């Protein structure tokens, strides 16, 4: 059977990307989520575009607003025209659509929905700009000294940047300060009526113990992932940024996590103590993206590593001279397992049943309002571990994951 055009582009994009990028290092970081201890670090403080890893900060900022009593998870939000205009990935809801903050966050994380990130921002703080200021306050309180955010979704901007170090800090904080709500990142599939929304995190259901967190991609950023896994009561967090393909980021994260659990790495101090590096984030355009005809196509069109691997193997048969780089791309996926079957978690549109709360959307908000509304004690303690009012975002964790074959390969 001939390859589809999308799979063909993915395979040859992988080959060209690897050939062009060569041995250039990209950020990798492995930390213990409980202690913040660094187990492995390479270029962890090099500035990088976070892409949709930004949504980790969006969730944390929104949950701080909930904890401060400014709104609840059942507060209805309105999808604005600005939100509806966002570039994919998105849910594609029409302006005026109403959904609760709870449902918006779940769909935003699982689908990586850029439109719902704006909906959350406007619902929490009235505008994208005010919410971005809120995000930067949040980042500063978490010690994210290399980050600056201008939007809630990570769509490209020269003024929107972070690092692997800072992404690890917010990942640790989410699990520490919102332990119930952080289970949102372990959901493999949502059910919106007959519509099924699958996660882009290909470790879920494939790697033993995988329980989060978030992927990200833009042409400038390359393929990023913050991945968490828990075995024997110990949780590790891997951050991989700037990979040329989606399977490449999945495999790199799998190998880091497996090596950490197998005792291949040892302590190197705390993640907060990693010394920041200066400079501007590199632009991965031309490495993670290729031109095809009159439009840009890239490997994010095929997020499933199994499909990507099949495309690469077929490309080897068609173009034997590219076998070395194509085989490197295939092996970098860290091993392929069959797609998992998830128990879809239900989400819905509209207000919460029986709710009389007024929907929130774009509005004028004092830029300092979010700071004034927070309890003073939060600045020092972040109210670590204090349960939020009401039920958690996710009623139960994802089902038991399967082992990712070859994940421990060196």
C-alpha positions as CSV (number, residue, x, y, z in Angstrom):
1,X,0.0,0.0,0.0
2,X,1.5,3.4,-0.9
3,X,2.3,5.9,1.8
4,X,-0.2,8.7,2.3
5,X,1.1,12.2,1.4
6,X,1.2,13.1,5.1
7,X,3.2,10.0,6.1
8,X,5.5,10.5,3.2
9,X,6.2,14.1,4.3
10,X,6.8,13.0,7.9
11,X,9.3,10.4,6.9
12,X,11.4,12.6,4.6
13,X,11.0,15.6,7.0
14,X,12.6,13.3,9.7
15,X,15.5,12.5,7.4
16,X,16.1,16.0,6.3
17,X,15.7,17.4,9.8
18,X,18.2,15.0,11.3
19,X,20.7,15.6,8.5
20,X,20.4,19.3,8.8
21,X,20.5,19.5,12.6
22,X,23.4,17.0,12.9
23,X,24.7,16.5,16.4
24,X,23.5,19.8,17.8
25,X,22.4,19.5,21.4
26,X,18.9,20.3,22.5
27,X,17.7,20.6,26.1
28,X,17.1,17.5,28.2
29,X,16.4,17.4,31.9
30,X,15.4,14.7,34.4
31,X,14.3,15.6,38.0
32,X,12.8,14.0,41.0
33,X,9.4,15.5,41.5
34,X,9.4,15.2,45.3
35,X,12.9,16.6,46.0
36,X,13.6,18.7,43.0
37,X,16.9,16.9,42.6
38,X,18.5,17.0,39.1
39,X,19.3,13.5,37.9
40,X,20.4,14.5,34.3
41,X,20.8,17.8,32.6
42,X,22.0,19.0,29.2
43,X,21.4,22.5,28.1
44,X,18.6,22.7,30.7
45,X,19.0,26.5,31.0
46,X,19.3,27.4,27.4
47,X,16.4,29.7,26.5
48,X,13.8,28.0,24.3
49,X,10.4,28.6,22.9
50,X,8.0,26.5,25.0
51,X,5.1,26.2,22.5
52,X,2.2,24.4,24.2
53,X,4.2,23.6,27.3
54,X,3.0,27.1,28.1
55,X,-0.4,25.5,29.1
56,X,1.2,24.1,32.2
57,X,1.6,27.7,33.5
58,X,-1.9,28.5,32.2
59,X,-3.4,25.6,34.3
60,X,-1.4,26.6,37.4
61,X,-2.4,30.3,37.0
62,X,-6.1,29.4,36.6
63,X,-6.0,27.1,39.6
64,X,-4.4,29.8,41.7
65,X,-7.4,32.0,40.8
66,X,-9.8,29.2,41.9
67,X,-7.9,28.7,45.2
68,X,-8.1,32.5,45.8
69,X,-11.9,32.3,45.4
70,X,-12.1,34.5,42.3
71,X,-14.1,31.8,40.4
72,X,-14.8,28.1,40.6
73,X,-14.2,25.1,38.4
74,X,-17.9,25.3,37.6
75,X,-17.8,28.9,36.6
76,X,-19.1,29.2,33.0
77,X,-16.8,30.8,30.4
78,X,-17.7,32.3,27.0
79,X,-15.7,31.5,23.9
80,X,-14.9,34.9,22.3
81,X,-14.4,35.8,18.7
82,X,-10.7,36.3,19.6
83,X,-10.5,32.8,21.0
84,X,-12.2,31.3,18.0
85,X,-9.6,32.9,15.7
86,X,-6.7,31.1,17.2
87,X,-4.6,28.8,15.1
88,X,-4.8,25.0,15.5
89,X,-4.7,22.9,17.5
90,X,-8.1,23.9,18.7
91,X,-11.6,22.7,19.5
92,X,-13.2,25.0,16.9
93,X,-16.2,26.1,19.0
94,X,-18.1,29.1,17.7
95,X,-18.1,32.5,19.5
96,X,-20.7,32.6,22.2
97,X,-20.2,28.9,23.1
98,X,-20.4,28.4,26.9
99,X,-18.5,25.8,28.9
100,X,-17.3,25.5,32.5
101,X,-13.7,26.3,33.5
102,X,-13.4,22.6,34.5
103,X,-14.3,21.4,31.0
104,X,-12.3,24.1,29.3
105,X,-9.2,23.1,31.2
106,X,-9.7,19.4,30.4
107,X,-10.1,20.0,26.7
108,X,-7.3,22.6,26.6
109,X,-4.8,20.1,28.1
110,X,-5.9,16.9,26.2
111,X,-6.5,18.5,22.8
112,X,-3.8,21.3,23.4
113,X,-6.6,23.6,22.3
114,X,-5.3,27.1,21.7
115,X,-8.8,28.6,21.5
116,X,-9.7,27.3,24.9
117,X,-6.5,28.6,26.4
118,X,-7.7,32.1,25.4
119,X,-11.1,31.3,26.7
120,X,-9.6,30.4,30.1
121,X,-7.4,33.5,30.1
122,X,-10.3,35.8,29.3
123,X,-12.6,34.1,31.8
124,X,-10.0,34.3,34.7
125,X,-8.5,37.7,34.1
126,X,-10.7,39.4,31.5
127,X,-8.1,39.5,28.7
128,X,-5.1,37.7,27.3
129,X,-2.8,40.6,28.2
130,X,-3.9,40.7,31.8
131,X,-3.7,36.9,32.1
132,X,-0.2,37.0,30.6
133,X,0.8,39.4,33.4
134,X,-0.8,37.0,35.9
135,X,1.2,34.2,34.4
136,X,4.4,36.1,34.8
137,X,3.6,36.8,38.4
138,X,3.0,33.1,38.9
139,X,6.3,32.2,37.1
140,X,8.2,34.6,39.3
141,X,6.8,33.1,42.5
142,X,7.8,29.7,41.3
143,X,11.4,30.8,40.6
144,X,11.0,30.6,36.9
145,X,13.7,33.2,36.2
146,X,14.1,32.4,32.5
147,X,10.5,32.7,31.4
148,X,8.3,35.4,30.0
149,X,4.8,34.8,28.6
150,X,2.7,37.0,26.4
151,X,-0.2,34.5,25.7
152,X,-1.8,31.5,27.4
153,X,-1.2,28.9,24.6
154,X,2.4,29.3,23.4
155,X,1.7,30.4,19.9
156,X,4.8,32.0,18.5
157,X,6.2,35.3,19.8
158,X,9.8,36.5,20.2
159,X,8.8,37.7,23.7
160,X,7.4,34.3,24.7
161,X,10.2,32.0,26.0
162,X,11.2,29.7,28.8
163,X,13.7,26.9,29.5
164,X,13.7,23.2,30.4
165,X,14.6,24.2,34.0
166,X,11.6,26.5,34.3
167,X,9.3,24.0,32.7
168,X,10.4,21.4,35.3
169,X,9.8,23.9,38.1
170,X,6.1,24.5,37.0
171,X,5.6,20.7,36.5
172,X,6.8,20.1,40.1
173,X,4.7,22.9,41.4
174,X,1.5,21.5,39.7
175,X,1.9,18.1,41.3
176,X,2.9,19.6,44.7
177,X,0.4,22.4,45.0
178,X,-2.6,20.9,43.1
179,X,-2.2,17.1,43.5
180,X,-5.8,16.3,42.7
181,X,-6.1,18.7,39.8
182,X,-2.8,17.6,38.2
183,X,-4.4,14.3,37.3
184,X,-5.9,16.3,34.4
185,X,-2.5,15.6,32.6
186,X,-2.9,11.9,32.8
187,X,-6.1,11.7,30.8
188,X,-5.6,9.8,27.5
189,X,-9.0,10.5,25.9
190,X,-12.1,12.7,26.4
191,X,-15.6,12.1,25.2
192,X,-17.6,15.2,24.1
193,X,-20.8,13.5,23.0
194,X,-19.8,11.2,20.1
195,X,-16.6,13.1,19.6
196,X,-13.4,11.5,20.9
197,X,-10.4,13.7,21.8
198,X,-7.1,11.9,22.2
199,X,-4.0,13.1,23.9
200,X,-0.8,14.0,22.0
201,X,1.3,12.5,24.9
202,X,2.3,9.2,23.4
203,X,3.9,8.0,26.6
204,X,0.4,7.6,28.3
205,X,-0.7,4.0,28.0
206,X,2.7,3.0,26.5
207,X,5.3,3.6,29.2
208,X,5.1,1.9,32.6
209,X,4.0,4.5,35.1
210,X,3.4,7.4,32.8
211,X,1.0,9.9,34.3
212,X,1.4,13.2,32.4
213,X,2.1,15.9,31.5
214,X,2.1,18.0,28.2
215,X,3.5,18.2,24.7
216,X,4.2,21.2,22.6
217,X,5.1,22.1,19.0
218,X,5.7,25.0,16.8
219,X,8.1,25.4,13.9
220,X,10.3,27.7,16.0
221,X,10.3,25.5,19.1
222,X,10.5,22.1,17.6
223,X,8.9,19.2,19.4
224,X,8.8,19.6,23.2
225,X,7.5,17.5,26.0
226,X,7.2,17.5,29.8
227,X,6.7,13.9,30.8
228,X,6.0,12.5,34.3
229,X,6.0,8.9,35.5
230,X,5.6,7.2,38.8
231,X,7.0,3.8,39.9
232,X,7.1,2.5,43.5
233,X,5.9,5.8,44.9
234,X,8.6,7.8,43.2
235,X,7.8,10.3,40.5
236,X,10.3,11.6,37.9
237,X,9.8,14.4,35.5
238,X,11.6,14.6,32.1
239,X,11.8,17.7,29.9
240,X,12.8,17.4,26.3
241,X,12.8,20.4,24.0
242,X,13.6,21.1,20.4
243,X,13.4,17.6,18.8
244,X,13.0,17.4,15.1
245,X,10.2,14.9,15.2
246,X,7.3,13.9,17.5
247,X,8.6,10.3,17.9
248,X,12.0,11.7,18.7
249,X,10.7,13.7,21.7
250,X,8.7,10.7,22.9
251,X,11.7,8.3,22.7
252,X,14.1,10.8,24.4
253,X,11.7,11.3,27.3
254,X,11.1,7.5,27.6
255,X,14.8,6.9,27.8
256,X,15.4,9.6,30.4
257,X,12.6,8.3,32.6
258,X,13.6,4.6,32.2
259,X,17.3,5.5,33.0
260,X,16.2,7.4,36.1
261,X,14.1,4.5,37.5
262,X,16.9,2.1,36.6
263,X,19.4,4.1,38.7
264,X,21.6,5.2,35.7
265,X,21.7,8.8,36.9
266,X,22.6,10.3,40.3
267,X,21.9,13.6,42.0
268,X,23.4,16.8,40.7
269,X,21.9,19.4,43.0
270,X,18.5,21.0,42.8
271,X,16.7,22.1,39.7
272,X,16.2,25.6,41.1
273,X,20.0,26.0,41.5
274,X,20.8,25.4,37.8
275,X,22.6,28.5,36.6
276,X,20.6,30.3,33.8
277,X,22.2,30.9,30.5
278,X,21.7,34.1,28.4
279,X,21.0,34.6,24.8
280,X,17.9,34.2,22.6
281,X,16.0,31.0,21.9
282,X,17.1,29.3,18.7
283,X,14.7,29.0,15.8
284,X,14.0,25.4,14.8
285,X,12.2,26.4,11.6
286,X,13.7,24.4,8.8
287,X,14.6,21.6,11.2
288,X,11.2,20.6,12.7
289,X,9.3,22.0,9.7
290,X,9.7,21.6,5.9
291,X,8.1,23.3,3.0
292,X,5.7,21.3,0.7
293,X,4.2,23.0,-2.3
294,X,2.8,26.3,-1.2
295,X,2.1,25.5,2.4
296,X,4.2,24.5,5.4
297,X,3.8,20.8,6.6
298,X,5.5,19.2,9.5
299,X,5.6,16.0,11.4
300,X,3.1,17.1,14.0
301,X,0.5,16.0,11.5
302,X,1.3,12.5,12.6
303,X,1.7,12.5,16.4
304,X,1.4,8.7,16.8
305,X,4.9,7.2,17.0
306,X,3.7,3.9,15.5
307,X,2.4,5.6,12.4
308,X,5.6,7.7,12.2
309,X,7.8,4.6,12.5
310,X,5.8,2.8,9.8
311,X,6.3,5.8,7.5
312,X,10.1,5.9,8.2
313,X,10.5,2.2,7.5
314,X,8.5,2.5,4.2
315,X,10.7,5.5,3.3
316,X,13.8,3.4,3.8
317,X,12.5,0.9,1.2
318,X,11.8,3.7,-1.2
319,X,15.0,5.6,-0.7
320,X,17.8,3.2,0.4
321,X,20.4,6.0,0.3
322,X,18.6,7.8,3.2
323,X,18.7,4.6,5.3
324,X,21.3,5.9,7.9
325,X,19.4,9.0,8.9
326,X,15.9,7.4,8.5
327,X,16.9,4.5,10.7
328,X,18.3,6.9,13.3
329,X,14.9,8.6,13.3
330,X,13.2,5.3,13.8
331,X,15.4,4.2,16.6
332,X,15.2,7.6,18.4
333,X,11.5,6.8,19.1
334,X,12.6,4.6,22.0
335,X,10.5,1.6,20.9
336,X,6.9,1.4,19.7
337,X,3.9,-0.2,21.4
338,X,0.4,-0.6,20.0
339,X,-1.9,2.4,20.5
340,X,-3.5,2.1,24.0
341,X,-7.3,1.9,24.6
342,X,-8.4,4.5,27.1
343,X,-11.6,4.9,29.1
344,X,-12.8,8.3,27.8
345,X,-13.5,10.9,30.4
346,X,-16.8,12.8,29.7
347,X,-16.8,16.5,29.1
348,X,-19.7,18.7,28.0
349,X,-20.7,22.1,26.7
350,X,-22.9,24.5,28.6
351,X,-23.1,25.5,32.3
352,X,-22.8,23.0,35.1
353,X,-26.2,21.4,35.9
354,X,-28.2,23.5,38.2
355,X,-25.6,26.3,38.2
356,X,-26.8,29.9,38.3
357,X,-23.3,31.4,38.0
358,X,-22.9,34.3,35.5
359,X,-20.7,33.4,32.5
360,X,-17.3,35.2,32.3
361,X,-15.6,36.4,29.2
362,X,-13.6,39.3,27.9
363,X,-13.9,42.3,30.2
364,X,-11.9,45.1,31.7
365,X,-10.0,44.0,34.8
366,X,-7.6,46.0,37.0
367,X,-4.1,44.5,36.2
368,X,-3.4,44.3,39.9
369,X,-6.7,42.7,40.8
370,X,-5.4,39.1,40.6
371,X,-2.5,40.0,43.0
372,X,-4.8,41.8,45.5
373,X,-7.2,38.9,45.6
374,X,-4.7,36.3,46.6
375,X,-4.2,35.4,50.3
376,X,-0.9,36.7,51.5
377,X,0.1,33.3,52.8
378,X,0.1,32.0,49.3
379,X,3.2,33.9,48.4
380,X,5.2,32.0,51.0
381,X,3.7,28.6,50.9
382,X,1.6,28.4,47.7
383,X,-0.9,26.6,50.0
384,X,0.9,23.4,49.1
385,X,-1.3,20.4,49.1
386,X,-4.4,22.2,50.3
387,X,-7.4,20.7,48.4
388,X,-9.5,23.1,46.3
389,X,-13.2,23.4,47.0
390,X,-15.4,21.0,45.1
391,X,-14.6,17.8,43.2
392,X,-11.2,17.5,41.4
393,X,-10.8,18.2,37.7
394,X,-10.6,14.5,37.0
395,X,-12.6,12.0,39.0
396,X,-10.2,9.1,38.6
397,X,-6.7,8.6,37.2
398,X,-6.1,7.0,33.8
399,X,-6.0,3.3,33.6
400,X,-2.8,1.3,34.2
401,X,-0.3,2.0,31.4
402,X,1.6,-0.6,29.4
403,X,5.4,-0.9,29.2
404,X,6.9,0.9,26.2
405,X,9.2,-1.7,24.6
406,X,12.8,-0.6,24.4
407,X,12.2,2.4,26.7
408,X,15.4,1.6,28.7
409,X,17.7,1.5,25.6
410,X,20.8,3.6,26.1
